[in-house]
Amino acid sequence: MGSLSRSIRRKQRLAEKKAAKKTLKKITAAVDKMPDYCSQCATTMDKTNMGDNMDWHIEIDKDANIKLTCPKCRGEK
Ligand SMILES: [Zn+2]
């Protein structure tokens, strides 16, 4: 767990340093309207227990729309 997001981050740093900065700005804005539930089963993310949330998959498209997938739905894939 976590190695995927680490490698994505490394890739960003190497290839898209400037773009990543721009994207970060978009993401920051998007987080405000970020859903807090799984896009597949609608399970709500427990924001009071961020340790568990590390297992959630967060997907961000080019328009900075955030899609969450809970650990359960991730495991069933
Ligand atoms: Zn789910």
N, CA, C, O and the ligand as a Tripos MOL2 file, in Angstrom:
@<TRIPOS>MOLECULE
protein
  309   307    78     0     0
PROTEIN
NO_CHARGES

@<TRIPOS>ATOM
      1 N           0.8470   -1.1930    0.0000 N.3       1 MET1
      2 CA          0.0000    0.0000    0.0000 C.3       1 MET1
      3 C           0.8860    1.2470    0.0000 C.2       1 MET1
      4 O           1.8740    1.3310    0.7290 O.2       1 MET1
      5 N           0.5120    2.1870   -0.8170 N.am      2 GLY2
      6 CA          1.2430    3.4510   -0.7940 C.3       2 GLY2
      7 C           2.3610    3.5430   -1.8010 C.2       2 GLY2
      8 O           2.7950    4.6410   -2.1500 O.2       2 GLY2
      9 N           2.8380    2.4030   -2.2750 N.am      3 SER3
     10 CA          3.9580    2.4680   -3.2110 C.3       3 SER3
     11 C           3.5310    3.0510   -4.5510 C.2       3 SER3
     12 O           4.3270    3.6750   -5.2530 O.2       3 SER3
     13 N           2.2710    2.8400   -4.8950 N.am      4 LEU4
     14 CA          1.7730    3.3680   -6.1700 C.3       4 LEU4
     15 C           1.7520    4.8940   -6.1500 C.2       4 LEU4
     16 O           2.2330    5.5440   -7.0780 O.2       4 LEU4
     17 N           1.1950    5.4480   -5.0960 N.am      5 SER5
     18 CA          1.1250    6.9070   -5.0270 C.3       5 SER5
     19 C           2.5230    7.5000   -4.9460 C.2       5 SER5
     20 O           2.7620    8.6070   -5.4290 O.2       5 SER5
     21 N           3.4550    6.7570   -4.3300 N.am      6 ARG6
     22 CA          4.8240    7.2530   -4.2460 C.3       6 ARG6
     23 C           5.4470    7.3300   -5.6290 C.2       6 ARG6
     24 O           6.1160    8.3080   -5.9610 O.2       6 ARG6
     25 N           5.2290    6.3080   -6.4280 N.am      7 SER7
     26 CA          5.8410    6.2980   -7.7570 C.3       7 SER7
     27 C           5.2060    7.3490   -8.6580 C.2       7 SER7
     28 O           5.8710    7.9270   -9.5170 O.2       7 SER7
     29 N           3.9190    7.5890   -8.4560 N.am      8 ILE8
     30 CA          3.2520    8.6310   -9.2300 C.3       8 ILE8
     31 C           3.8400    9.9870   -8.8780 C.2       8 ILE8
     32 O           4.0840   10.8260   -9.7450 O.2       8 ILE8
     33 N           4.0590   10.1770   -7.5990 N.am      9 ARG9
     34 CA          4.6140   11.4450   -7.1520 C.3       9 ARG9
     35 C           6.0170   11.6510   -7.7110 C.2       9 ARG9
     36 O           6.3870   12.7590   -8.1000 O.2       9 ARG9
     37 N           6.7860   10.5780   -7.7470 N.am     10 ARG10
     38 CA          8.1520   10.6750   -8.2460 C.3      10 ARG10
     39 C           8.1340   11.0350   -9.7380 C.2      10 ARG10
     40 O           8.9250   11.8490  -10.2130 O.2      10 ARG10
     41 N           7.2160   10.4070  -10.4480 N.am     11 LYS11
     42 CA          7.0840   10.6590  -11.8790 C.3      11 LYS11
     43 C           6.7560   12.1290  -12.1250 C.2      11 LYS11
     44 O           7.3440   12.7900  -12.9810 O.2      11 LYS11
     45 N           5.8040   12.6100  -11.3500 N.am     12 GLN12
     46 CA          5.4100   14.0100  -11.4610 C.3      12 GLN12
     47 C           6.5980   14.9200  -11.2450 C.2      12 GLN12
     48 O           6.7920   15.8940  -11.9730 O.2      12 GLN12
     49 N           7.3850   14.5980  -10.2470 N.am     13 ARG13
     50 CA          8.5010   15.4560   -9.8880 C.3      13 ARG13
     51 C           9.5080   15.5110  -11.0320 C.2      13 ARG13
     52 O          10.0720   16.5630  -11.3350 O.2      13 ARG13
     53 N           9.7190   14.3770  -11.6490 N.am     14 LEU14
     54 CA         10.7190   14.3230  -12.7100 C.3      14 LEU14
     55 C          10.2250   14.9750  -13.9870 C.2      14 LEU14
     56 O          10.9340   15.7860  -14.5820 O.2      14 LEU14
     57 N           9.0320   14.6350  -14.4120 N.am     15 ALA15
     58 CA          8.5760   15.0250  -15.7440 C.3      15 ALA15
     59 C           7.7100   16.2810  -15.7670 C.2      15 ALA15
     60 O           7.6870   17.0030  -16.7640 O.2      15 ALA15
     61 N           7.0080   16.5400  -14.6850 N.am     16 GLU16
     62 CA          6.0290   17.6250  -14.7340 C.3      16 GLU16
     63 C           6.1410   18.5380  -13.5240 C.2      16 GLU16
     64 O           5.1460   18.8290  -12.8610 O.2      16 GLU16
     65 N           7.3190   18.9730  -13.2500 N.am     17 LYS17
     66 CA          7.5020   19.7870  -12.0590 C.3      17 LYS17
     67 C           6.6350   21.0440  -12.1100 C.2      17 LYS17
     68 O           5.9410   21.3760  -11.1480 O.2      17 LYS17
     69 N           6.6860   21.7140  -13.2140 N.am     18 LYS18
     70 CA          5.8920   22.9420  -13.3500 C.3      18 LYS18
     71 C           4.4050   22.6340  -13.4520 C.2      18 LYS18
     72 O           3.5760   23.2850  -12.8180 O.2      18 LYS18
     73 N           4.0820   21.6250  -14.2640 N.am     19 ALA19
     74 CA          2.6910   21.2470  -14.4510 C.3      19 ALA19
     75 C           2.0900   20.7860  -13.1340 C.2      19 ALA19
     76 O           0.9210   21.0470  -12.8490 O.2      19 ALA19
     77 N           2.8920   20.1040  -12.3400 N.am     20 ALA20
     78 CA          2.4110   19.6010  -11.0640 C.3      20 ALA20
     79 C           2.0340   20.7530  -10.1470 C.2      20 ALA20
     80 O           1.0660   20.6740   -9.3900 O.2      20 ALA20
     81 N           2.8000   21.8040  -10.2250 N.am     21 LYS21
     82 CA          2.5060   22.9750   -9.4080 C.3      21 LYS21
     83 C           1.1590   23.5640   -9.7910 C.2      21 LYS21
     84 O           0.3460   23.9170   -8.9360 O.2      21 LYS21
     85 N           0.9440   23.6600  -11.0920 N.am     22 LYS22
     86 CA         -0.3310   24.1520  -11.6040 C.3      22 LYS22
     87 C          -1.4600   23.2420  -11.1760 C.2      22 LYS22
     88 O          -2.5060   23.6940  -10.7100 O.2      22 LYS22
     89 N          -1.2280   21.9350  -11.3450 N.am     23 THR23
     90 CA         -2.2430   20.9480  -10.9790 C.3      23 THR23
     91 C          -2.5640   21.0440   -9.4990 C.2      23 THR23
     92 O          -3.7220   20.9310   -9.0980 O.2      23 THR23
     93 N          -1.5460   21.2490   -8.6980 N.am     24 LEU24
     94 CA         -1.7390   21.3530   -7.2570 C.3      24 LEU24
     95 C          -2.7060   22.4710   -6.9120 C.2      24 LEU24
     96 O          -3.5450   22.3410   -6.0210 O.2      24 LEU24
     97 N          -2.5690   23.5600   -7.6320 N.am     25 LYS25
     98 CA         -3.4670   24.6960   -7.4290 C.3      25 LYS25
     99 C          -4.9070   24.2880   -7.7280 C.2      25 LYS25
    100 O          -5.8370   24.5980   -6.9820 O.2      25 LYS25
    101 N          -5.0550   23.5780   -8.8540 N.am     26 LYS26
    102 CA         -6.3750   23.0750   -9.2460 C.3      26 LYS26
    103 C          -6.9150   22.1300   -8.1960 C.2      26 LYS26
    104 O          -8.0860   22.1940   -7.8210 O.2      26 LYS26
    105 N          -6.0450   21.2490   -7.7240 N.am     27 ILE27
    106 CA         -6.4740   20.2480   -6.7460 C.3      27 ILE27
    107 C          -6.9220   20.9340   -5.4610 C.2      27 ILE27
    108 O          -7.9390   20.5690   -4.8720 O.2      27 ILE27
    109 N          -6.1650   21.9100   -5.0440 N.am     28 THR28
    110 CA         -6.5230   22.6380   -3.8220 C.3      28 THR28
    111 C          -7.9240   23.2030   -3.9340 C.2      28 THR28
    112 O          -8.7040   23.1480   -2.9840 O.2      28 THR28
    113 N          -8.2420   23.7480   -5.1060 N.am     29 ALA29
    114 CA         -9.5800   24.2860   -5.3290 C.3      29 ALA29
    115 C         -10.6000   23.1620   -5.3600 C.2      29 ALA29
    116 O         -11.7160   23.3100   -4.8610 O.2      29 ALA29
    117 N         -10.2110   22.0430   -5.9460 N.am     30 ALA30
    118 CA        -11.1370   20.9210   -6.0860 C.3      30 ALA30
    119 C         -11.4170   20.2430   -4.7570 C.2      30 ALA30
    120 O         -12.5040   19.7040   -4.5510 O.2      30 ALA30
    121 N         -10.4480   20.2660   -3.8570 N.am     31 VAL31
    122 CA        -10.6200   19.6160   -2.5580 C.3      31 VAL31
    123 C         -11.7820   20.2380   -1.7940 C.2      31 VAL31
    124 O         -12.4580   19.5660   -1.0160 O.2      31 VAL31
    125 N         -12.0050   21.5250   -2.0250 N.am     32 ASP32
    126 CA        -13.1160   22.2040   -1.3550 C.3      32 ASP32
    127 C         -14.4550   21.5610   -1.6950 C.2      32 ASP32
    128 O         -15.3430   21.4500   -0.8500 O.2      32 ASP32
    129 N         -14.5800   21.1410   -2.9520 N.am     33 LYS33
    130 CA        -15.8360   20.5070   -3.3620 C.3      33 LYS33
    131 C         -15.6620   19.0020   -3.5430 C.2      33 LYS33
    132 O         -16.4150   18.3450   -4.2610 O.2      33 LYS33
    133 N         -14.6530   18.4900   -2.8720 N.am     34 MET34
    134 CA        -14.3260   17.0760   -2.9790 C.3      34 MET34
    135 C         -15.4150   16.2180   -2.3460 C.2      34 MET34
    136 O         -15.9150   16.5300   -1.2650 O.2      34 MET34
    137 N         -15.7700   15.1490   -3.0210 N.am     35 PRO35
    138 CA        -16.7350   14.2340   -2.4010 C.3      35 PRO35
    139 C         -16.0640   13.4960   -1.2440 C.2      35 PRO35
    140 O         -14.8470   13.3090   -1.2440 O.2      35 PRO35
    141 N         -16.8550   13.0800   -0.2660 N.am     36 ASP36
    142 CA        -16.2630   12.3400    0.8410 C.3      36 ASP36
    143 C         -16.8660   10.9370    0.9080 C.2      36 ASP36
    144 O         -16.9870   10.3320    1.9730 O.2      36 ASP36
    145 N         -17.2370   10.4530   -0.2680 N.am     37 TYR37
    146 CA        -17.8270    9.1170   -0.3080 C.3      37 TYR37
    147 C         -17.2800    8.3470   -1.5030 C.2      37 TYR37
    148 O         -16.7860    8.9300   -2.4680 O.2      37 TYR37
    149 N         -17.3780    7.0430   -1.4190 N.am     38 CYS38
    150 CA        -16.8910    6.1710   -2.4830 C.3      38 CYS38
    151 C         -17.7550    6.3580   -3.7300 C.2      38 CYS38
    152 O         -18.9820    6.3930   -3.6450 O.2      38 CYS38
    153 N         -17.1050    6.4760   -4.8800 N.am     39 SER39
    154 CA        -17.8500    6.7010   -6.1180 C.3      39 SER39
    155 C         -18.5670    5.4320   -6.5710 C.2      39 SER39
    156 O         -19.4170    5.4850   -7.4600 O.2      39 SER39
    157 N         -18.2340    4.3040   -5.9710 N.am     40 GLN40
    158 CA        -18.8320    3.0500   -6.4180 C.3      40 GLN40
    159 C         -19.9020    2.5250   -5.4710 C.2      40 GLN40
    160 O         -20.9380    2.0390   -5.9240 O.2      40 GLN40
    161 N         -19.6690    2.6130   -4.1630 N.am     41 CYS41
    162 CA        -20.6570    2.0620   -3.2300 C.3      41 CYS41
    163 C         -21.2230    3.1300   -2.2950 C.2      41 CYS41
    164 O         -22.0750    2.8390   -1.4550 O.2      41 CYS41
    165 N         -20.7400    4.3770   -2.4460 N.am     42 ALA42
    166 CA        -21.2530    5.5100   -1.6740 C.3      42 ALA42
    167 C         -20.9360    5.4350   -0.1900 C.2      42 ALA42
    168 O         -21.5270    6.1620    0.6090 O.2      42 ALA42
    169 N         -20.0080    4.5610    0.1880 N.am     43 THR43
    170 CA        -19.5570    4.5480    1.5770 C.3      43 THR43
    171 C         -18.9030    5.8880    1.8870 C.2      43 THR43
    172 O         -18.1120    6.4030    1.0970 O.2      43 THR43
    173 N         -19.2450    6.4470    3.0450 N.am     44 THR44
    174 CA        -18.6870    7.7390    3.4040 C.3      44 THR44
    175 C         -17.3080    7.5700    4.0300 C.2      44 THR44
    176 O         -17.0780    6.6890    4.8580 O.2      44 THR44
    177 N         -16.4010    8.4440    3.6050 N.am     45 MET45
    178 CA        -15.0670    8.4300    4.1730 C.3      45 MET45
    179 C         -15.1190    9.0470    5.5720 C.2      45 MET45
    180 O         -15.7120   10.1060    5.7770 O.2      45 MET45
    181 N         -14.4900    8.3680    6.5220 N.am     46 ASP46
    182 CA        -14.4760    8.8880    7.8880 C.3      46 ASP46
    183 C         -13.3340    9.8820    8.0270 C.2      46 ASP46
    184 O         -12.1710    9.4990    8.1610 O.2      46 ASP46
    185 N         -13.6760   11.1440    7.9920 N.am     47 LYS47
    186 CA        -12.6440   12.1740    8.0090 C.3      47 LYS47
    187 C         -12.0150   12.3430    9.3890 C.2      47 LYS47
    188 O         -11.0030   13.0270    9.5420 O.2      47 LYS47
    189 N         -12.6240   11.7130   10.3890 N.am     48 THR48
    190 CA        -12.0360   11.8080   11.7250 C.3      48 THR48
    191 C         -10.9880   10.7240   11.9450 C.2      48 THR48
    192 O         -10.2980   10.7080   12.9640 O.2      48 THR48
    193 N         -10.8820    9.8300   10.9880 N.am     49 ASN49
    194 CA         -9.9000    8.7570   11.1190 C.3      49 ASN49
    195 C          -9.0510    8.6950    9.8530 C.2      49 ASN49
    196 O          -9.1860    7.7730    9.0490 O.2      49 ASN49
    197 N          -8.1860    9.6760    9.6850 N.am     50 MET50
    198 CA         -7.4240    9.8060    8.4460 C.3      50 MET50
    199 C          -6.4630    8.6430    8.2220 C.2      50 MET50
    200 O          -6.0470    8.3860    7.0930 O.2      50 MET50
    201 N          -6.1160    7.9490    9.2850 N.am     51 GLY51
    202 CA         -5.2330    6.7870    9.1250 C.3      51 GLY51
    203 C          -5.8540    5.7480    8.2110 C.2      51 GLY51
    204 O          -5.1800    5.1710    7.3580 O.2      51 GLY51
    205 N          -7.1660    5.5130    8.3990 N.am     52 ASP52
    206 CA         -7.8700    4.5540    7.5510 C.3      52 ASP52
    207 C          -7.9830    5.0640    6.1230 C.2      52 ASP52
    208 O          -8.0090    4.2750    5.1790 O.2      52 ASP52
    209 N          -8.0490    6.3690    5.9650 N.am     53 ASN53
    210 CA         -8.2650    6.9510    4.6520 C.3      53 ASN53
    211 C          -7.0570    6.7920    3.7290 C.2      53 ASN53
    212 O          -7.1630    7.0200    2.5240 O.2      53 ASN53
    213 N          -5.9280    6.4090    4.2810 N.am     54 MET54
    214 CA         -4.7510    6.2060    3.4460 C.3      54 MET54
    215 C          -4.9700    5.0760    2.4510 C.2      54 MET54
    216 O          -4.2900    4.9920    1.4280 O.2      54 MET54
    217 N          -5.9240    4.2110    2.7620 N.am     55 ASP55
    218 CA         -6.2010    3.0880    1.8730 C.3      55 ASP55
    219 C          -7.1810    3.4580    0.7590 C.2      55 ASP55
    220 O          -7.3740    2.6940   -0.1870 O.2      55 ASP55
    221 N          -7.7770    4.6000    0.8770 N.am     56 TRP56
    222 CA         -8.7150    5.0490   -0.1570 C.3      56 TRP56
    223 C          -7.9390    5.4440   -1.4020 C.2      56 TRP56
    224 O          -6.8400    5.9930   -1.3240 O.2      56 TRP56
    225 N          -8.5260    5.1570   -2.5370 N.am     57 HIS57
    226 CA         -7.8940    5.5530   -3.7920 C.3      57 HIS57
    227 C          -8.4860    6.8790   -4.2410 C.2      57 HIS57
    228 O          -9.7020    7.0120   -4.3820 O.2      57 HIS57
    229 N          -7.6360    7.8360   -4.4600 N.am     58 ILE58
    230 CA         -8.0970    9.1410   -4.9130 C.3      58 ILE58
    231 C          -7.6420    9.3430   -6.3440 C.2      58 ILE58
    232 O          -6.4500    9.3020   -6.6500 O.2      58 ILE58
    233 N          -8.6040    9.5580   -7.2020 N.am     59 GLU59
    234 CA         -8.3310    9.7220   -8.6130 C.3      59 GLU59
    235 C          -8.6540   11.1620   -9.0040 C.2      59 GLU59
    236 O          -9.7140   11.6860   -8.6640 O.2      59 GLU59
    237 N          -7.7450   11.7780   -9.7090 N.am     60 ILE60
    238 CA         -7.9900   13.1550  -10.1290 C.3      60 ILE60
    239 C          -7.8060   13.2400  -11.6360 C.2      60 ILE60
    240 O          -6.7380   12.9290  -12.1630 O.2      60 ILE60
    241 N          -8.8540   13.6630  -12.3160 N.am     61 ASP61
    242 CA         -8.7420   13.7660  -13.7700 C.3      61 ASP61
    243 C          -8.1810   15.1280  -14.1610 C.2      61 ASP61
    244 O          -7.8830   15.9630  -13.3070 O.2      61 ASP61
    245 N          -8.0420   15.3340  -15.4670 N.am     62 LYS62
    246 CA         -7.3740   16.5500  -15.9360 C.3      62 LYS62
    247 C          -8.1600   17.8140  -15.6040 C.2      62 LYS62
    248 O          -7.6040   18.9130  -15.6090 O.2      62 LYS62
    249 N          -9.4290   17.6630  -15.3200 N.am     63 ASP63
    250 CA        -10.2470   18.8030  -14.9250 C.3      63 ASP63
    251 C         -10.2960   18.9610  -13.4080 C.2      63 ASP63
    252 O         -11.0790   19.7440  -12.8710 O.2      63 ASP63
    253 N          -9.4320   18.1910  -12.7300 N.am     64 ALA64
    254 CA         -9.3220   18.2590  -11.2750 C.3      64 ALA64
    255 C         -10.5850   17.7870  -10.5710 C.2      64 ALA64
    256 O         -10.8610   18.1950   -9.4430 O.2      64 ALA64
    257 N         -11.3450   16.9340  -11.2320 N.am     65 ASN65
    258 CA        -12.4680   16.3030  -10.5480 C.3      65 ASN65
    259 C         -11.9340   15.1380   -9.7280 C.2      65 ASN65
    260 O         -11.1600   14.3220  -10.2280 O.2      65 ASN65
    261 N         -12.3410   15.0620   -8.4900 N.am     66 ILE66
    262 CA        -11.8160   14.0390   -7.5950 C.3      66 ILE66
    263 C         -12.8140   12.9120   -7.4340 C.2      66 ILE66
    264 O         -13.9910   13.1270   -7.1470 O.2      66 ILE66
    265 N         -12.3120   11.7100   -7.6260 N.am     67 LYS67
    266 CA        -13.1460   10.5230   -7.4940 C.3      67 LYS67
    267 C         -12.5250    9.6460   -6.4160 C.2      67 LYS67
    268 O         -11.3390    9.3240   -6.4780 O.2      67 LYS67
    269 N         -13.3250    9.2620   -5.4340 N.am     68 LEU68
    270 CA        -12.8210    8.4260   -4.3570 C.3      68 LEU68
    271 C         -13.3020    6.9970   -4.5070 C.2      68 LEU68
    272 O         -14.4440    6.7430   -4.8890 O.2      68 LEU68
    273 N         -12.4110    6.0710   -4.2000 N.am     69 THR69
    274 CA        -12.7880    4.6650   -4.1770 C.3      69 THR69
    275 C         -12.3480    4.0800   -2.8420 C.2      69 THR69
    276 O         -11.1820    4.1870   -2.4630 O.2      69 THR69
    277 N         -13.2830    3.4650   -2.1370 N.am     70 CYS70
    278 CA        -12.9700    2.9350   -0.8100 C.3      70 CYS70
    279 C         -12.1110    1.6830   -0.9370 C.2      70 CYS70
    280 O         -12.0620    1.0670   -2.0020 O.2      70 CYS70
    281 N         -11.4290    1.3010    0.1530 N.am     71 PRO71
    282 CA        -10.5520    0.1220    0.1230 C.3      71 PRO71
    283 C         -11.2830   -1.1470   -0.2830 C.2      71 PRO71
    284 O         -10.7050   -2.0210   -0.9290 O.2      71 PRO71
    285 N         -12.5550   -1.2510    0.0940 N.am     72 LYS72
    286 CA        -13.3430   -2.4340   -0.2200 C.3      72 LYS72
    287 C         -13.5360   -2.5790   -1.7300 C.2      72 LYS72
    288 O         -13.3320   -3.6570   -2.2870 O.2      72 LYS72
    289 N         -13.9340   -1.4800   -2.3890 N.am     73 CYS73
    290 CA        -14.1370   -1.5080   -3.8290 C.3      73 CYS73
    291 C         -12.8070   -1.6860   -4.5650 C.2      73 CYS73
    292 O         -12.7610   -2.3090   -5.6260 O.2      73 CYS73
    293 N         -11.7630   -1.1590   -4.0210 N.am     74 ARG74
    294 CA        -10.4460   -1.3390   -4.6190 C.3      74 ARG74
    295 C         -10.0630   -2.7990   -4.6080 C.2      74 ARG74
    296 O          -9.5140   -3.3280   -5.5750 O.2      74 ARG74
    297 N         -10.3660   -3.4480   -3.4790 N.am     75 GLY75
    298 CA         -9.9910   -4.8560   -3.3090 C.3      75 GLY75
    299 C         -10.7600   -5.7780   -4.2210 C.2      75 GLY75
    300 O         -10.2720   -6.8470   -4.5890 O.2      75 GLY75
    301 N         -11.9770   -5.3690   -4.5930 N.am     76 GLU76
    302 CA        -12.8170   -6.2360   -5.4230 C.3      76 GLU76
    303 C         -12.4750   -6.1490   -6.8900 C.2      76 GLU76
    304 O         -12.9230   -6.9650   -7.6950 O.2      76 GLU76
    305 N         -11.6740   -5.1520   -7.2330 N.am     77 LYS77
    306 CA        -11.3360   -4.9550   -8.6340 C.3      77 LYS77
    307 C         -10.4230   -6.0550   -9.1550 C.2      77 LYS77
    308 O         -10.0420   -6.0390  -10.3250 O.2      77 LYS77
    309 ZN        -16.7170    1.5200   -2.2090 Zn       78 ZN78
@<TRIPOS>BOND
     1     1     2 1
     2     2     3 1
     3     3     4 2
     4     3     5 am
     5     5     6 1
     6     6     7 1
     7     7     8 2
     8     7     9 am
     9     9    10 1
    10    10    11 1
    11    11    12 2
    12    11    13 am
    13    13    14 1
    14    14    15 1
    15    15    16 2
    16    15    17 am
    17    17    18 1
    18    18    19 1
    19    19    20 2
    20    19    21 am
    21    21    22 1
    22    22    23 1
    23    23    24 2
    24    23    25 am
    25    25    26 1
    26    26    27 1
    27    27    28 2
    28    27    29 am
    29    29    30 1
    30    30    31 1
    31    31    32 2
    32    31    33 am
    33    33    34 1
    34    34    35 1
    35    35    36 2
    36    35    37 am
    37    37    38 1
    38    38    39 1
    39    39    40 2
    40    39    41 am
    41    41    42 1
    42    42    43 1
    43    43    44 2
    44    43    45 am
    45    45    46 1
    46    46    47 1
    47    47    48 2
    48    47    49 am
    49    49    50 1
    50    50    51 1
    51    51    52 2
    52    51    53 am
    53    53    54 1
    54    54    55 1
    55    55    56 2
    56    55    57 am
    57    57    58 1
    58    58    59 1
    59    59    60 2
    60    59    61 am
    61    61    62 1
    62    62    63 1
    63    63    64 2
    64    63    65 am
    65    65    66 1
    66    66    67 1
    67    67    68 2
    68    67    69 am
    69    69    70 1
    70    70    71 1
    71    71    72 2
    72    71    73 am
    73    73    74 1
    74    74    75 1
    75    75    76 2
    76    75    77 am
    77    77    78 1
    78    78    79 1
    79    79    80 2
    80    79    81 am
    81    81    82 1
    82    82    83 1
    83    83    84 2
    84    83    85 am
    85    85    86 1
    86    86    87 1
    87    87    88 2
    88    87    89 am
    89    89    90 1
    90    90    91 1
    91    91    92 2
    92    91    93 am
    93    93    94 1
    94    94    95 1
    95    95    96 2
    96    95    97 am
    97    97    98 1
    98    98    99 1
    99    99   100 2
   100    99   101 am
   101   101   102 1
   102   102   103 1
   103   103   104 2
   104   103   105 am
   105   105   106 1
   106   106   107 1
   107   107   108 2
   108   107   109 am
   109   109   110 1
   110   110   111 1
   111   111   112 2
   112   111   113 am
   113   113   114 1
   114   114   115 1
   115   115   116 2
   116   115   117 am
   117   117   118 1
   118   118   119 1
   119   119   120 2
   120   119   121 am
   121   121   122 1
   122   122   123 1
   123   123   124 2
   124   123   125 am
   125   125   126 1
   126   126   127 1
   127   127   128 2
   128   127   129 am
   129   129   130 1
   130   130   131 1
   131   131   132 2
   132   131   133 am
   133   133   134 1
   134   134   135 1
   135   135   136 2
   136   135   137 am
   137   137   138 1
   138   138   139 1
   139   139   140 2
   140   139   141 am
   141   141   142 1
   142   142   143 1
   143   143   144 2
   144   143   145 am
   145   145   146 1
   146   146   147 1
   147   147   148 2
   148   147   149 am
   149   149   150 1
   150   150   151 1
   151   151   152 2
   152   151   153 am
   153   153   154 1
   154   154   155 1
   155   155   156 2
   156   155   157 am
   157   157   158 1
   158   158   159 1
   159   159   160 2
   160   159   161 am
   161   161   162 1
   162   162   163 1
   163   163   164 2
   164   163   165 am
   165   165   166 1
   166   166   167 1
   167   167   168 2
   168   167   169 am
   169   169   170 1
   170   170   171 1
   171   171   172 2
   172   171   173 am
   173   173   174 1
   174   174   175 1
   175   175   176 2
   176   175   177 am
   177   177   178 1
   178   178   179 1
   179   179   180 2
   180   179   181 am
   181   181   182 1
   182   182   183 1
   183   183   184 2
   184   183   185 am
   185   185   186 1
   186   186   187 1
   187   187   188 2
   188   187   189 am
   189   189   190 1
   190   190   191 1
   191   191   192 2
   192   191   193 am
   193   193   194 1
   194   194   195 1
   195   195   196 2
   196   195   197 am
   197   197   198 1
   198   198   199 1
   199   199   200 2
   200   199   201 am
   201   201   202 1
   202   202   203 1
   203   203   204 2
   204   203   205 am
   205   205   206 1
   206   206   207 1
   207   207   208 2
   208   207   209 am
   209   209   210 1
   210   210   211 1
   211   211   212 2
   212   211   213 am
   213   213   214 1
   214   214   215 1
   215   215   216 2
   216   215   217 am
   217   217   218 1
   218   218   219 1
   219   219   220 2
   220   219   221 am
   221   221   222 1
   222   222   223 1
   223   223   224 2
   224   223   225 am
   225   225   226 1
   226   226   227 1
   227   227   228 2
   228   227   229 am
   229   229   230 1
   230   230   231 1
   231   231   232 2
   232   231   233 am
   233   233   234 1
   234   234   235 1
   235   235   236 2
   236   235   237 am
   237   237   238 1
   238   238   239 1
   239   239   240 2
   240   239   241 am
   241   241   242 1
   242   242   243 1
   243   243   244 2
   244   243   245 am
   245   245   246 1
   246   246   247 1
   247   247   248 2
   248   247   249 am
   249   249   250 1
   250   250   251 1
   251   251   252 2
   252   251   253 am
   253   253   254 1
   254   254   255 1
   255   255   256 2
   256   255   257 am
   257   257   258 1
   258   258   259 1
   259   259   260 2
   260   259   261 am
   261   261   262 1
   262   262   263 1
   263   263   264 2
   264   263   265 am
   265   265   266 1
   266   266   267 1
   267   267   268 2
   268   267   269 am
   269   269   270 1
   270   270   271 1
   271   271   272 2
   272   271   273 am
   273   273   274 1
   274   274   275 1
   275   275   276 2
   276   275   277 am
   277   277   278 1
   278   278   279 1
   279   279   280 2
   280   279   281 am
   281   281   282 1
   282   282   283 1
   283   283   284 2
   284   283   285 am
   285   285   286 1
   286   286   287 1
   287   287   288 2
   288   287   289 am
   289   289   290 1
   290   290   291 1
   291   291   292 2
   292   291   293 am
   293   293   294 1
   294   294   295 1
   295   295   296 2
   296   295   297 am
   297   297   298 1
   298   298   299 1
   299   299   300 2
   300   299   301 am
   301   301   302 1
   302   302   303 1
   303   303   304 2
   304   303   305 am
   305   305   306 1
   306   306   307 1
   307   307   308 2
@<TRIPOS>SUBSTRUCTURE
     1 MET1         2 RESIDUE 1 A MET
     2 GLY2         6 RESIDUE 1 A GLY
     3 SER3        10 RESIDUE 1 A SER
     4 LEU4        14 RESIDUE 1 A LEU
     5 SER5        18 RESIDUE 1 A SER
     6 ARG6        22 RESIDUE 1 A ARG
     7 SER7        26 RESIDUE 1 A SER
     8 ILE8        30 RESIDUE 1 A ILE
     9 ARG9        34 RESIDUE 1 A ARG
    10 ARG10       38 RESIDUE 1 A ARG
    11 LYS11       42 RESIDUE 1 A LYS
    12 GLN12       46 RESIDUE 1 A GLN
    13 ARG13       50 RESIDUE 1 A ARG
    14 LEU14       54 RESIDUE 1 A LEU
    15 ALA15       58 RESIDUE 1 A ALA
    16 GLU16       62 RESIDUE 1 A GLU
    17 LYS17       66 RESIDUE 1 A LYS
    18 LYS18       70 RESIDUE 1 A LYS
    19 ALA19       74 RESIDUE 1 A ALA
    20 ALA20       78 RESIDUE 1 A ALA
    21 LYS21       82 RESIDUE 1 A LYS
    22 LYS22       86 RESIDUE 1 A LYS
    23 THR23       90 RESIDUE 1 A THR
    24 LEU24       94 RESIDUE 1 A LEU
    25 LYS25       98 RESIDUE 1 A LYS
    26 LYS26      102 RESIDUE 1 A LYS
    27 ILE27      106 RESIDUE 1 A ILE
    28 THR28      110 RESIDUE 1 A THR
    29 ALA29      114 RESIDUE 1 A ALA
    30 ALA30      118 RESIDUE 1 A ALA
    31 VAL31      122 RESIDUE 1 A VAL
    32 ASP32      126 RESIDUE 1 A ASP
    33 LYS33      130 RESIDUE 1 A LYS
    34 MET34      134 RESIDUE 1 A MET
    35 PRO35      138 RESIDUE 1 A PRO
    36 ASP36      142 RESIDUE 1 A ASP
    37 TYR37      146 RESIDUE 1 A TYR
    38 CYS38      150 RESIDUE 1 A CYS
    39 SER39      154 RESIDUE 1 A SER
    40 GLN40      158 RESIDUE 1 A GLN
    41 CYS41      162 RESIDUE 1 A CYS
    42 ALA42      166 RESIDUE 1 A ALA
    43 THR43      170 RESIDUE 1 A THR
    44 THR44      174 RESIDUE 1 A THR
    45 MET45      178 RESIDUE 1 A MET
    46 ASP46      182 RESIDUE 1 A ASP
    47 LYS47      186 RESIDUE 1 A LYS
    48 THR48      190 RESIDUE 1 A THR
    49 ASN49      194 RESIDUE 1 A ASN
    50 MET50      198 RESIDUE 1 A MET
    51 GLY51      202 RESIDUE 1 A GLY
    52 ASP52      206 RESIDUE 1 A ASP
    53 ASN53      210 RESIDUE 1 A ASN
    54 MET54      214 RESIDUE 1 A MET
    55 ASP55      218 RESIDUE 1 A ASP
    56 TRP56      222 RESIDUE 1 A TRP
    57 HIS57      226 RESIDUE 1 A HIS
    58 ILE58      230 RESIDUE 1 A ILE
    59 GLU59      234 RESIDUE 1 A GLU
    60 ILE60      238 RESIDUE 1 A ILE
    61 ASP61      242 RESIDUE 1 A ASP
    62 LYS62      246 RESIDUE 1 A LYS
    63 ASP63      250 RESIDUE 1 A ASP
    64 ALA64      254 RESIDUE 1 A ALA
    65 ASN65      258 RESIDUE 1 A ASN
    66 ILE66      262 RESIDUE 1 A ILE
    67 LYS67      266 RESIDUE 1 A LYS
    68 LEU68      270 RESIDUE 1 A LEU
    69 THR69      274 RESIDUE 1 A THR
    70 CYS70      278 RESIDUE 1 A CYS
    71 PRO71      282 RESIDUE 1 A PRO
    72 LYS72      286 RESIDUE 1 A LYS
    73 CYS73      290 RESIDUE 1 A CYS
    74 ARG74      294 RESIDUE 1 A ARG
    75 GLY75      298 RESIDUE 1 A GLY
    76 GLU76      302 RESIDUE 1 A GLU
    77 LYS77      306 RESIDUE 1 A LYS
    78 ZN78       309 GROUP 0 **** ****
